[in-house]
Amino acid sequence: MVMKSPEAGLDSPSEPCTCLTQPQYSTKITRMLKTVIHDDTKLQQDVKEFRNSFLMFLQSCQDEYQKCLSEVMAAVQRAQLNSIEALQACQSEATHLQLCLQELNSRYHLEQQRRRALHNSLVVSACIAITVDQKLGTY
């Protein structure tokens, strides 16, 4: 049986190969198959390593994302807390100022009443003095 050489491509004419005998040809094919199987195994191992490294990279990216997300959430919560505290401080200050204003209003009204009473007292005293002076005729 005459076999075609493995080096002969599809485009080369089919010529009987005189350089290899059947056992030599089988040995060469076996070596080539072993090489292909070895290369395939190596390729599968490389793909597996690539997949594993990609999964590790993906996990590290997800971990970093979660870390950053947690930091952002903590910053937002701190900002909300700070704004709530600032709002409460402003409300407290507004309440304090309202109480001060009410106290000042009360003091103003008391002073106004005291001055009105003093004025009325002075007017009465002046009227009495004028009346006494009129009765005494010195006015």
C-alpha positions as CSV (number, residue, x, y, z in Angstrom):
1,M,0.0,0.0,0.0
2,V,1.4,3.4,-1.0
3,M,0.7,6.3,1.4
4,K,0.7,10.0,0.8
5,S,3.3,11.9,2.8
6,P,1.9,14.0,5.7
7,E,3.9,16.9,4.5
8,A,2.0,16.9,1.3
9,G,-0.7,19.6,1.4
10,L,-4.2,19.4,0.0
11,D,-3.0,21.5,-3.0
12,S,-0.1,19.2,-3.9
13,P,-0.7,16.5,-6.4
14,S,-1.3,13.1,-5.1
15,E,1.9,11.3,-5.8
16,P,2.9,8.1,-4.3
17,C,5.4,8.6,-1.5
18,T,8.5,6.4,-2.0
19,C,10.4,7.8,1.0
20,L,8.3,6.3,3.9
21,T,7.3,2.7,4.4
22,Q,4.0,1.8,6.2
23,P,5.6,1.4,9.7
24,Q,7.6,4.6,9.3
25,Y,4.6,6.4,8.2
26,S,2.6,5.1,11.2
27,T,5.3,6.1,13.5
28,K,5.5,9.6,12.1
29,I,1.7,9.9,12.3
30,T,1.8,8.7,15.9
31,R,4.5,11.2,16.8
32,M,2.5,14.0,15.1
33,L,-0.7,12.9,17.0
34,K,1.2,12.9,20.3
35,T,2.5,16.4,19.5
36,V,-1.0,17.6,18.7
37,I,-2.4,16.0,21.8
38,H,0.4,17.5,23.9
39,D,-0.2,20.9,22.3
40,D,-4.0,20.6,22.9
41,T,-3.4,19.6,26.5
42,K,-1.0,22.6,26.9
43,L,-3.6,24.9,25.2
44,Q,-6.3,23.6,27.5
45,Q,-4.1,24.2,30.5
46,D,-3.3,27.7,29.3
47,V,-7.0,28.4,28.8
48,K,-7.7,27.1,32.3
49,E,-4.9,29.3,33.8
50,F,-6.2,32.3,31.9
51,R,-9.7,31.7,33.1
52,N,-8.5,31.3,36.7
53,S,-6.5,34.5,36.5
54,F,-9.4,36.3,34.9
55,L,-11.7,35.1,37.7
56,M,-9.2,36.3,40.3
57,F,-9.0,39.7,38.6
58,L,-12.8,39.9,38.4
59,Q,-13.1,39.1,42.1
60,S,-10.5,41.7,43.0
61,C,-12.4,44.3,40.8
62,Q,-15.6,43.4,42.6
63,D,-14.0,43.6,46.0
64,E,-12.5,47.0,45.1
65,Y,-15.9,48.2,43.8
66,Q,-17.6,47.1,47.0
67,K,-14.9,48.8,49.1
68,C,-15.4,52.1,47.1
69,L,-19.2,51.8,47.3
70,S,-19.0,51.3,51.0
71,E,-16.7,54.4,51.4
72,V,-19.1,56.5,49.3
73,M,-22.1,55.3,51.3
74,A,-20.3,56.1,54.6
75,A,-19.4,59.5,53.2
76,V,-23.0,60.1,52.2
77,Q,-24.3,59.0,55.7
78,R,-21.7,61.3,57.4
79,A,-22.8,64.2,55.2
80,Q,-26.5,63.5,56.0
81,L,-25.7,63.2,59.7
82,N,-23.7,66.4,59.5
83,S,-26.5,68.2,57.7
84,I,-29.0,66.9,60.2
85,E,-26.8,68.0,63.1
86,A,-26.3,71.4,61.4
87,L,-30.1,71.7,60.9
88,Q,-30.7,70.8,64.5
89,A,-28.1,73.4,65.6
90,C,-29.8,76.0,63.4
91,Q,-33.2,75.1,64.8
92,S,-31.8,75.2,68.4
93,E,-30.3,78.6,67.7
94,A,-33.6,79.8,66.1
95,T,-35.5,78.7,69.2
96,H,-32.9,80.4,71.5
97,L,-33.3,83.6,69.4
98,Q,-37.1,83.4,69.6
99,L,-36.9,83.1,73.4
100,C,-34.5,86.1,73.6
101,L,-36.8,88.1,71.4
102,Q,-39.8,87.2,73.5
103,E,-37.9,88.2,76.6
104,L,-36.8,91.5,75.0
105,N,-40.5,92.1,74.0
106,S,-41.6,91.5,77.6
107,R,-38.9,93.8,79.0
108,Y,-39.8,96.4,76.4
109,H,-43.5,96.3,77.4
110,L,-42.7,96.3,81.1
111,E,-40.5,99.3,80.6
112,Q,-43.1,101.0,78.4
113,Q,-45.7,100.4,81.2
114,R,-43.3,101.7,83.9
115,R,-42.5,104.9,81.8
116,R,-46.3,105.4,81.2
117,A,-47.0,105.0,84.9
118,L,-44.1,107.4,85.7
119,H,-45.4,109.9,83.1
120,N,-48.9,109.6,84.5
121,S,-47.5,110.1,88.0
122,L,-45.6,113.2,86.8
123,V,-48.7,114.5,85.1
124,V,-50.8,114.0,88.2
125,S,-48.1,115.6,90.3
126,A,-47.8,118.5,87.9
127,C,-51.6,118.9,87.9
128,I,-51.7,118.8,91.7
129,A,-48.9,121.3,91.9
130,I,-50.7,123.6,89.4
131,T,-53.9,123.2,91.4
132,V,-52.2,123.9,94.7
133,D,-50.4,126.9,93.1
134,Q,-53.7,128.2,91.7
135,K,-55.4,127.8,95.1
136,L,-52.5,129.6,96.7
137,G,-52.5,132.1,93.9
138,T,-48.9,131.8,93.0
139,Y,-49.3,130.6,89.6
